[in-house]
Every structure is written in structure tokens, then in C-alpha cells.
Amino acid sequence: DVCIFNYTTDLLEQYQVQHEDWRTSVVVQNIESFQEMFVSMWNNNIINNIGTKVYNRAILSNLSFIPYNICEDICFCIDALIGSVRIMYLNKNIYIYRQNVSDSLMSSYKANYLDAACILLTKLNNLREKFSDTSSFDRAYKIYTSTMFKKILVNETYRGLKSFNRLCSLVASKNEFIHVIMNDG
């Protein structure tokens, strides 16, 4: 259903699934193997890169991107992987990702970042419920949500201090972040 591979950036950084048993190719057909692969892909920036996957057309028919230009790739990839029965990891750098730093999240204000982040957190929490052993997932989740929260705050500083204070109040009222704060420290 999905074939996943490694990538290199135009700055020649290599991103690979880091798993001692996956030095070559592997086919994942059960939730335990999927969990290991997902966490490794997440920790190595492969899960959120849509260009590192080739999809069977049949699984794409029920998928769509979230309506924001932030977090849309990772949300799409999570949905595609969850809807897959067979996933193949090909241990080769096939994709070259050309980074456009001038258009990054950290360079200008992006509207709707909080809304997109809440959709992503909901998807990640739903995925966590599917996994049997969540310890490795939880570590990655905590690091990711902490980074996401910082990016939301940095994003809002482009609009000024008053807007930043409003955002802090809004974040504190969002169920997705309350769940993170109450359950994950």
C-alpha cells in the first residue's frame, strides 16, 4: 500500500530510518512492527515528508489534506499509513528535498497554525491509542509537542505582544493542549 524510503536534503543531510533490523528492505504487516517503524520515521523526519513515500492509488481515494498549509503533509502521511495493510521500507536515499529556508515557518507569520496543530495532535493521540506499548511513542510525542508548542508561540510573536498574550490564553483553553499538559507533563 505504501513504500517508504530515505531522503537527502540539498544541503546533503541524510535522513534515514534508524533501526538495527532494517539495514535493508522490510515489509511491515502487523501493528507492532508498524509502531517501531512509525517512531523511527518520526524521530528521523521521514514521517512528515510526503516525498518519501509512494502510495497505492486505492488507499488514496478516501484521503484528503487538512485545509491549512501547515502540518498538512504529516497529517496526510499518518492517515495514509493507518489506512495501509502492507507497508514497505526501502533502505535507499531516493528523494532529494530542496529546502526553501526563506519560506519556513520561522521566517514569517502563518495563519491557522494553532488549528492545524490541534488536528495533528488529535491524529497522534488517536494513533497512540492503537499502539500496545506506547513508551517509545510517548517520548517522541513529548518532544514533538513541545517543539510544536514553541513554534506556535514563535509564529505568533510576528504579530506582536498583544496577539501573543491572546494566543497563550487560547492555547490554554484548547482540549488538545490541555490533554498534553495534563497527561504528558
C-alpha positions, 0 to 999 in steps of 0.5 A: 500500500505504501513504500517508504524510503530515505531522503537527502536534503540539498544541503546533503543531510541524510535522513534515514530510518534508524533501526538495527533490523532494517539495514535493508528492505522490510515489509511491515504487516502487523501493528507492532512492527508498524509502531517501531517503524512509525517512531523511527520515521518520526524521530528521523523526519521521514514521517512528515515528508510526503516525498518519501513515500509512494502510495497505492492509488486505492488507499488514496481515494478516501484521503484528503489534506487538512485545509491549512498549509501547515502540518498538512503533509504529516497529517496526510502521511499518518492517515495514509499509513493507518489506512495501509495493510502492507507497508514497505521500507526501502533502505535507499536515499531516493528523494532529494528535498530542496529546502526553501529556508526563506519560506519556513515557518520561522521566517514569517507569520502563518495563519491557522497554525494553532488549528492545524496543530490541534488536528495533528495532535488529535491524529497522534493521540488517536494513533497512540491509542492503537499502539500496545506499548506506547513508551517509545511513542510517548517520548517522541510525542513529548518532544514533538509537542513541545517543539510544536508548542514553541513554534506556535508561540514563535509564529505568533510573536510576528504579530506582536505582544498583544496577539501573543498574550491572546494566543497563550490564553487560547492555547490554554483553553484548547482540549488538545493542549490541555490533554498534553499538559495534563497527561504528558507533563 
